[in-house]
Amino acid sequence: MCKPFREYLTLTREYTREIITFIGLVLVCFVYSDFRQLARDQATTAAQTVEILRAMDIRLSAIEHQSTPAAR
């Protein structure tokens, strides 16, 4: 029963660099995926903000046009 465990430990000792490299690649993929989602969310929020600002600009222009005295 102890023999397979020792063999497992020997394998992990021999392939430490490969195991760490694999774990690192998995973490890089996870961070990339998370960053991509964050960038997508920020782009969506920026687009919504632009639309809101555009609507506010149109409303403000209409209010300015209404409140401007007629040409003298």
Helices and strands as residue ranges (DSSP letters): H 2-14, H 16-67
